[in-house]
Amino acid sequence: MKTDEMWKVSTGKGVKVAVIDTGVNPDTPSLRGQVLVDETPKDLAHKATEDYVGHGTTMAELIAGTGAGGGLKGVAPEAKIVPYRIALTGPKVTSPVENAPDVADVIRAVADSDVKIISMSFGNHDEDEDDLEAIKYAHSKGKLMIAAAGNDAEKKSLIGYPAAYPYVVGVAATDESGKAAKFSEHGNYIDLAAPGLDMPGWCDKTFRAYCDQGGTSAATALTSASAALIWSAHPDWTANQVLNSLIDTAGRDWARDDPSTYLGYGLIRPRKVLENKDYDPGPAATDPLAKENATGVLDEAGDPVAVSSTAPSTDPSKDSKDSQETSDGQTPAAASDADTTDNTTLWVTLGAAAAVLVIGGGAFAVYRSRRGA
């Protein structure tokens, strides 16, 4: 991603990112001064700065960590984080957080704030009408919403929400060569891809050490950070223009109008936007995902997928992206025969109260299939 070159142009300054997750610890060396604790609405701030697993804090550091004290330096080290803690489940989480706010309430609150980007490294296999209406509202308020595709492809290949909702950018995970990870969810709702293997992350809630992790959660954080870099450099752009620039410059070897069900429009390359001072982001009011948003989730035959139904599974050796885990962080999932990672995507509890990466482009063609939409 050549972050050193990008940071000469933009570091994310002036952009706020809402991290909706397991909470964000504002006292890690890398996040001191980076977390806007007072900007989380009081009625939704229940334990927002008490991360019970380390997941949300890791996402925040990948986005806006300063690197201080030997911690992670994020892709947008001068962006700021607004933390939200929702009830999520996973192998590290023995029970959901009591009195945690509903996802829909959080999204609406962010929509009414000056936060520009909503980063969601979690998912659910069921649609929720309240969540969908909240997302539509946030879209109407000009927010850019980015969500993890999920890590369950090797098991079930289920559809992941909120990534599959309209107006949400679904992010898949790749290895360092640009190949889709075998665990990364796939479907016509995948919009972009980002590195998601061999990422450092906090091992647990003690915040004593980093472990080798990864998944579509990390890929989502990197995509959110990339959007922050672009928006910081072009503060007058709309969410549509920021997203369009990421789509337009994404690494791919197929036509833009024929996106992949595994890598979407390709691998994020924000550097390609930042290095061009005269970059044209397109019309401010034009939604670059209008086709997908109007069509909805489709199966490989191009037919609409019923609510809560299973997405078609594909042999990863032929055309793979792979799908989302139903849990956070501890199940090894191979990106290739040699590479493994921990699954770090968390899942919403239903009924709850409330180092520089060099990305190659040559592997794309092998790991894609046409959406046929």
Order of alpha helices (4+ residues) and beta strands (2+ residues): alpha-beta-alpha-beta-beta-alpha-beta-beta-alpha-beta-beta-beta-beta-beta-alpha-alpha-alpha-alpha-alpha-beta-beta-beta
